[in-house]
Amino acid sequence: MSFQQKSLNLCVADIAFEETLNLLEWPRLCEQLASFASTVQGKRQCCITSIPIDFETSSRYLSETIELGELDQELEGGLSFRGVFDIDNIIARCAKGGVVSGLELLQVAQTLRSSRRLRRQIEQPQIRPIISELFVNLSTLPELQQLLEFGLEEGGRVADRASEELTSLRKKALGLRMERRDCLKNLMRRYSSYLQDNVIAERNDRPVLVLKANAIERVLGIVHDKSASGNTVYIEPKSVIALGNQISVLEVKILVEEQRLLARWSNEVAINFQALRNLYEILLKVDLALARARYGNWLGGVAPRITADFDTPFIIREFRHPLLVWQARNEQGHAVVPITLEVSSDLRVVAITGPNTGGKTVALKSIGLAIVMARVGLLLPCLEGASLPWCNQVLADIGDEQSLQQNLSTFSGHIVRITRILNALATRSGPSIVLLDELGAGTDPTEGTALAIALLKVLADRARLTIATTHFGELKALKYNDSRFENASVGFNSETMRPTYHLHWGIPGRSNALAIAIRLGFDQAITDHALELINGTGEKNVNDVIQGLEIQRQKQQKAAEQAATLLARTELLHEEIMSRWEKQRQKSKEFQHKGRQELEISIREGQKEVRELIRRLRDRSADGEIARKTGQRLKRIEVSNDSSRINEVIKYWLPKVGDRVRLISLGKSGQVIGVSDDGKSLTVLCGIFRSIVPLRDVESLDGCKPSFSEPVVNVSTRVPMKKTSPVRTKNNTIDVRGLRVYEAEAAVEEKLRNTVSPLWVIHGIGTGRLKRGLIEWLQTLDYVDKVTSADQKDGGSGCSIIWLK
């Protein structure tokens, strides 16, 4: 093939693709996308969006869309392009040696400042690696920005500070204007009776007095204008003409100086042309990516998974046509009916059948738009989990190509388009999508059917996927002879006699031409006669079979929905149970941890208090009263921390089959249906769930804890056990006579620590003060049961017996 022929084929492929975009109404979608752009140049570029020609570019576009979309949602008020102007034409004129205005130079400076702000907000390689790559080689030229902002005021006026010469000239001009104004005011006061109006007017950029026509000879000067009636003249007095001339000369010099400065600054812009051009393109890419993200979020879109693998299946669930979504929201259109596309890797051709006005063409356009949107990095308005292979070409023959100018009939127009599609497939390699509407229509049904079958078999070999709409019954049967073919249909409600616009996979659809004709008010006699003709040809039997398949599909779909609902409820119940179990486990851990903390705190406080008591006892200034109180406090600490006094009664309970128990971790009750051989685990039926749980994780409904009873060991001995004797001995007797009360308390307390039998305390009779002090102190001790006087033989009232609990 010659080079010229190859170029011609490539041109034909481009024409076919461009025609497809128009058929899919891609320009309308681009207009909608442009409404989400932030800059003028962004809106303009959205309308001429170029389609990426390789997989890497599409992947990068999609990543940029996702990253900027997430950042735009995080920032309060979103990303702002305020201060970014369309500087492309400005820098181009400067590069060609032109001089631009101060306002245009100020726009360049503001764009540089805004680009630096956007860079700080966006550039984070760890979080946004793809979009951050754009800013790697970005130069925001802070020196140029400062130069322009220093020399220009708001509105683009050259500032006085821009040069010393300009400052001097403007000061002189201002002084002359003030002098001229004062002179004019003096003249107005002098000739006030001749003035038509007490204002200083202006004509031809010169100040004038408004005089009555009959007083023109009173004031010498130059007449610049007169009123239409001739009663008023505008005259510049002779005394200020010289001042005006001087001011005009200065204004020319000022203008020359301003032009010199603007030329110098324009030259600085020209010197940095490449950096400014790069900055312009980067900001444009960021604006386009942000527009894609905002448009996708507005549609409620999700990011599809695009792969370079040819055999990746098409999975797009509940896709809503974006143009119809726009119409429904902004133009009060009808609710959008979503479609689902699930094509496995081995399918090549899908034949969509069904009634007219049933949505077949909209389904074709939806599928085509979804593929092109994914290719340019747009989010798809569908459910999560969308995936599709990257497609090199999307080629379509949709609509009527009849043309009187080109002498084309409907059938001829379709053939011309299909010829271009076949040439495009032969010219460019890679996965392609072909969309054909009303295949084989516009000619003899027999020949049209044969041509359609032959074409679809060729496309099954050349294209990754071909989707065709048709009314020919023979095309519905291709599925049963070739596994690469599949049927689909648009739904039709036979009760309401209206299409449902839902796309159903796996079964062919009926055209329902007669039903639609009846609904549209067609003559009943004609439709009845047509129905009789169909019954005679056997077509009705085929339609009955299809109708039966539709009914069966609806039943299966309903059963599947019920199963899905039950599964969802089961999963929710399982999640709830697991959540409650986790909460209970966490709560138990927290309770144990809190208990350990409280115990540790109590031990530390006790240790601290004991150390403080010991320090006080060792203090030389401590007297007997301090020692007595210290001893009492130590005794109370000992008693409060005596673990031997804690006597927890454990009620033994062993569950058996048939008992109702409570699962501690879940808070649910269940029935024991099995016990392990070792008795350490149970099989419990809780609702519809059967689980095996350890014995320690259950309790009875009245709160009893299950446990194994400890083995009882019976020990027999011939030697009788000794009992504590109440007889007074040397070991259970203490003599505190002659001691002070606090000294006696310390001695008695020490003796009580080492005895378990009654203690005889000899305190004597005397004044009775020592006895009374000891008894009062002993009554405060929790472990003392009672205090009695000894028998007469053991000392009588001079000796007391302390009985312990």
Secondary structure as UniProt FT lines:
FT   HELIX           3..23
FT   TURN            24..25
FT   HELIX           26..34
FT   TURN            35..36
FT   HELIX           40..46
FT   TURN            47..48
FT   HELIX           55..74
FT   TURN            76..77
FT   TURN            82..83
FT   HELIX           88..95
FT   TURN            96..97
FT   HELIX           102..122
FT   TURN            125..127
FT   HELIX           129..132
FT   HELIX           133..135
FT   TURN            136..137
FT   HELIX           142..151
FT   TURN            154..155
FT   HELIX           160..162
FT   HELIX           164..190
FT   HELIX           192..194
FT   STRAND          195..203
FT   TURN            204..205
FT   STRAND          206..212
FT   HELIX           213..215
FT   TURN            216..218
FT   STRAND          221..226
FT   TURN            228..229
FT   STRAND          232..237
FT   HELIX           238..240
FT   HELIX           241..271
FT   HELIX           273..299
FT   STRAND          305..307
FT   TURN            310..311
FT   STRAND          314..319
FT   HELIX           322..330
FT   STRAND          339..343
FT   TURN            345..346
FT   STRAND          349..353
FT   TURN            356..357
FT   HELIX           360..375
FT   TURN            376..377
FT   STRAND          387..389
FT   STRAND          393..397
FT   TURN            404..407
FT   HELIX           410..427
FT   STRAND          432..436
FT   TURN            439..442
FT   HELIX           445..462
FT   STRAND          465..469
FT   HELIX           473..476
FT   HELIX           478..480
FT   TURN            483..484
FT   STRAND          485..493
FT   TURN            494..497
FT   STRAND          498..505
FT   HELIX           513..519
FT   TURN            520..521
FT   HELIX           524..537
FT   HELIX           539..618
FT   TURN            620..621
FT   HELIX           624..640
FT   HELIX           643..645
FT   TURN            657..658
FT   STRAND          660..663
FT   TURN            664..667
FT   STRAND          668..675
FT   TURN            677..678
FT   STRAND          681..686
FT   TURN            687..688
FT   STRAND          689..694
FT   HELIX           695..697
FT   STRAND          698..700
FT   TURN            701..702
FT   TURN            731..732
FT   STRAND          733..735
FT   TURN            737..738
FT   HELIX           741..753
FT   STRAND          759..762
FT   TURN            766..767
FT   HELIX           769..778
FT   TURN            779..780
FT   TURN            782..783
FT   STRAND          784..789
FT   HELIX           792..794
FT   HELIX           796..798
FT   STRAND          799..804
//
